[in-house]
Structure formats: C-alpha cells, structure tokens
Amino acid sequence: MSAQPATPTGPVEPLRAQSDVARRAVVTGAILLAGGTAVAGCGGSSGADAAGSSSAAPGGVIVKLADVPVGSAVSAEVSGKRVIVAQPTKGKVVAFSAVCTHQGCTVSPAGAMLNCPCHGSVFDALTGKNLSGPAPSPLPPVPVKLNAAGDGVVAG
C-alpha cells in the first residue's frame, strides 16, 4: 500500500487569493518605493542638499552666492521650476531652465557643463548654450540678480 500525499482540508482558494493579494501589495509597494526614490532624485527640495540643489520661498534667496562656485553652477528651484544658477565671474550670476530642450529631462551641473542624463546633450553651464547632443537649442535664461546684501541670488 503506497502512501497518499496529504491534502489540505477546507477551502484552499480563499487562502491562495489572500496570498496573491498580499504578494501584489508587497510588489506594488516596492515598485512605488523605487519609483518614489527615482522621482525624488529629480524633484525639488526645500533647502540646500548635497547635490547643490536649493529652493526658496517666492521673493526669497534662491541660493547663497557662496554656494555657487565661480566658473560653475548649481541646481536650484524658482517658483516650483528647476533652474541652474551659475557664477561665470566673481559676483556675476546667471540662471537657465534646467529642462533640456531635447525632450524635457532635467540637466545636472558638472563643473562648467550641464549634462542631460536622458540622451547625452551637453550645455555650457555659464551661457546655457548647447554644446553637443540632440538638444536643438540653448537652455532658456531665467532672470536672477544678487540681493541687496550681495550674498544671495534672487529671482528678477
């Protein structure tokens, strides 16, 4: 006489359905967490961060002048829009949209260059001019100036 495999007693399908729902919830949560982390990397922030990104209240300082190296640029936010703030020469500030003119990805400062991670366009961080890649035009300028104290960049 051979042994028969044990069979569960009671309803199996409701348990299977519950485990499928739980598994979907875990997978969905993991996807949302990963997606949220990726979006957070592209999103704004409320103050300076390690990547040199900052934001300001309307009319407030966008970024401290001391945080923008001469001949380089940093990411910032003006009125909820991503911008690049540069200091071409000591005490002179300029800003450009951080949205690549090719397909709308956010460019990142890298010294005197701005790199688009999506398709490789490269822009001059001090002029906004497109240097290489598929971007069809320069980054649009964003009006900025130094505040009255001369130590912060403000919209205008």
Secondary structure as UniProt FT lines:
FT   HELIX           13..42
FT   TURN            50..51
FT   STRAND          54..55
FT   TURN            58..59
FT   STRAND          61..64
FT   HELIX           65..67
FT   STRAND          73..78
FT   TURN            79..80
FT   STRAND          81..87
FT   TURN            90..91
FT   STRAND          94..97
FT   TURN            101..103
FT   STRAND          108..110
FT   TURN            111..112
FT   STRAND          113..115
FT   TURN            117..119
FT   STRAND          122..124
FT   TURN            125..127
FT   STRAND          130..132
FT   STRAND          144..146
FT   TURN            148..149
FT   STRAND          152..155
//
